[in-house]
Amino acid sequence: MDLGWGNPKAGKWATNVGLITSDGPNGPNIMAAEWTFYLSYSPAIISVHIGGSENGKATAENIMKTKEFGVSLAASDQNVISSIAGGSSGREVDKIAMLKEMGIELYKGKKINALMVKGAATNAECHLLQAQQIGDHVMLMGEVMEIDSDATKEPLVYSGNKYYHLGEQAYKPAPDVLEKIAALKIKYTKKK
């Protein structure tokens, strides 16, 4: 089955916006990646899922050549950065120059030769461990070499081709419901 980009059936997932930075044969670049995940806490490994270099993707080619990349999780006030990063190809447009002209600040990574986005909710500098083609995207797994987070920033949320701020917290069930769940867990524990 092919869902295709923009299919409303695939638009129910809520994700963050990973701003993936790189510097390589295509020069300094940034792209927006909806599929950015933590894979492991120890060691810290992050995966980003992007179109591959065989599809003309500047970011994938930069990362494959340099074996490093940055992941800046866009903060809720950084929808402009996400729109610039995701709105064109780094082969055709100097998106870093666009960001700078818009007054967006970037800084050089401490452990990698790529720029990072100032004011992001989290900034992680990664060394590429593995690349794996999965369907129409390549999964790039990187070990985190350096990470900084801003406790005052909430991540930008993306769902159904729209940006959102985190809303009201949905609390865990009430204590009496948690007690019932615990009792049911005991009742339905499989016998060995």
C-alpha positions in Angstrom: 0.0 0.0 0.0 1.2 3.5 -0.8 -0.1 6.3 1.3 1.8 9.2 -0.3 2.6 12.6 1.1 -0.4 14.6 2.2 -2.7 11.6 2.6 -5.1 12.5 5.4 -5.0 8.8 6.6 -1.3 9.3 7.3 -1.8 12.8 8.8 -3.0 11.7 12.3 0.5 11.2 13.7 1.8 14.1 15.8 5.6 14.6 15.6 8.3 17.1 16.4 10.1 19.1 13.8 13.7 18.1 13.5 15.9 20.7 11.8 18.7 18.6 10.3 21.9 20.5 9.7 24.9 19.4 7.7 27.9 20.7 5.8 29.5 18.8 3.0 29.7 18.7 -0.9 26.5 20.8 -1.0 27.7 23.4 1.5 26.1 24.3 4.8 22.4 23.1 4.7 19.3 22.7 6.8 16.2 20.7 6.2 13.0 20.0 8.2 12.5 16.3 9.1 9.2 15.3 10.6 10.5 11.8 11.5 13.2 12.4 14.1 13.4 10.0 17.0 15.4 8.9 20.0 16.4 5.2 19.5 18.6 4.6 22.5 19.4 6.4 25.8 22.7 4.5 26.4 24.5 5.1 24.2 22.4 8.1 23.0 21.3 7.4 19.5 19.0 9.5 17.3 17.5 8.6 14.0 16.4 10.9 11.3 14.4 9.7 8.3 14.9 11.7 5.1 14.8 11.3 1.3 18.1 9.7 0.1 20.9 11.2 -2.0 19.8 9.1 -4.9 16.6 11.2 -5.0 18.8 14.4 -5.2 18.6 15.2 -1.5 21.4 17.6 -0.5 21.3 16.7 3.2 21.6 12.9 2.7 24.6 13.5 0.4 26.3 15.8 2.9 25.8 13.4 5.8 26.9 10.3 3.8 30.2 12.2 2.9 31.0 13.7 6.3 29.5 11.1 8.6 28.0 13.8 10.9 24.9 15.9 11.3 23.0 18.1 13.7 19.5 17.8 15.0 17.8 20.9 16.4 14.3 20.2 17.6 12.4 23.3 16.6 10.9 25.2 19.5 7.3 26.3 19.4 8.3 29.8 18.3 10.4 28.5 15.3 7.8 27.8 12.7 9.5 30.3 10.3 12.7 28.3 10.5 10.8 25.1 9.8 9.0 26.6 6.9 12.3 27.8 5.3 14.2 24.6 6.1 11.4 22.4 4.6 10.3 24.6 1.8 13.0 24.0 -0.8 16.0 21.9 -1.8 19.5 22.7 -0.5 20.8 22.0 -4.0 18.8 24.9 -5.4 18.5 27.4 -2.5 21.0 28.7 0.1 18.6 28.2 3.1 21.3 29.2 5.6 21.6 32.6 3.9 17.8 32.9 3.9 17.7 32.2 7.7 20.4 34.7 8.4 18.7 37.4 6.4 15.5 36.7 8.4 17.5 37.3 11.6 17.7 33.7 12.6 20.9 32.9 14.6 23.0 29.8 14.1 26.2 28.7 15.8 28.9 26.3 14.9 28.7 22.9 16.5 31.1 22.0 19.2 31.8 18.5 18.0 30.7 18.6 14.4 31.4 20.9 11.4 27.8 21.9 10.9 25.7 24.8 12.2 23.1 24.4 14.9 20.0 26.5 15.4 20.1 28.9 18.3 17.0 28.9 20.5 15.9 25.4 19.6 14.2 23.2 22.2 17.2 20.8 21.9 20.4 20.7 19.9 22.1 17.4 19.3 25.4 16.9 17.4 25.6 13.4 15.9 28.2 11.1 14.4 26.6 8.8 11.7 26.6 5.2 12.8 24.5 3.6 10.1 22.3 4.5 7.1 19.5 2.1 6.0 17.1 2.5 3.1 13.6 2.0 4.4 10.9 2.4 1.7 11.2 5.8 0.1 13.4 7.3 2.9 16.8 6.6 4.4 17.1 6.2 8.1 20.3 7.8 9.4 21.2 6.7 12.9 23.6 8.9 14.7 25.3 8.7 18.1 24.9 11.9 20.1 28.3 13.5 20.7 27.0 16.7 22.3 23.5 17.8 23.4 22.0 20.9 24.9 18.4 21.6 25.8 16.6 24.7 26.8 14.2 23.9 29.7 12.2 27.0 28.9 11.4 26.0 25.3 8.6 23.6 24.3 9.0 21.7 21.0 7.0 22.6 17.9 4.4 19.9 17.1 3.5 18.9 13.6 0.4 17.0 12.5 -1.7 16.9 9.4 0.6 19.4 7.6 0.0 22.0 10.4 2.0 23.3 13.3 0.8 23.2 16.9 1.9 24.3 20.3 1.8 21.7 23.0 -1.6 22.0 24.6 -3.1 21.2 28.0 -1.4 18.3 29.7 -3.5 15.1 29.6 -2.9 13.6 33.0 -2.5 9.9 33.8 -5.6 8.1 35.1 -6.8 8.9 38.6 -5.3 6.8 41.5 -8.5 4.6 41.8 -8.3 3.8 38.1 -4.6 3.0 38.4 -5.4 0.7 41.4 -8.0 -1.1 39.2 -5.5 -1.5 36.4 -3.0 -3.0 38.8 -5.6 -5.5 40.1 -6.5 -6.5 36.6 -2.9 -6.9 35.7 -2.6 -9.4 38.6 -5.8 -11.1 37.6 -4.7 -11.5 33.9 -1.0 -12.4 34.5 -0.3 -15.4 32.3 0.5 -18.6 34.1 3.8 -20.2 33.4 
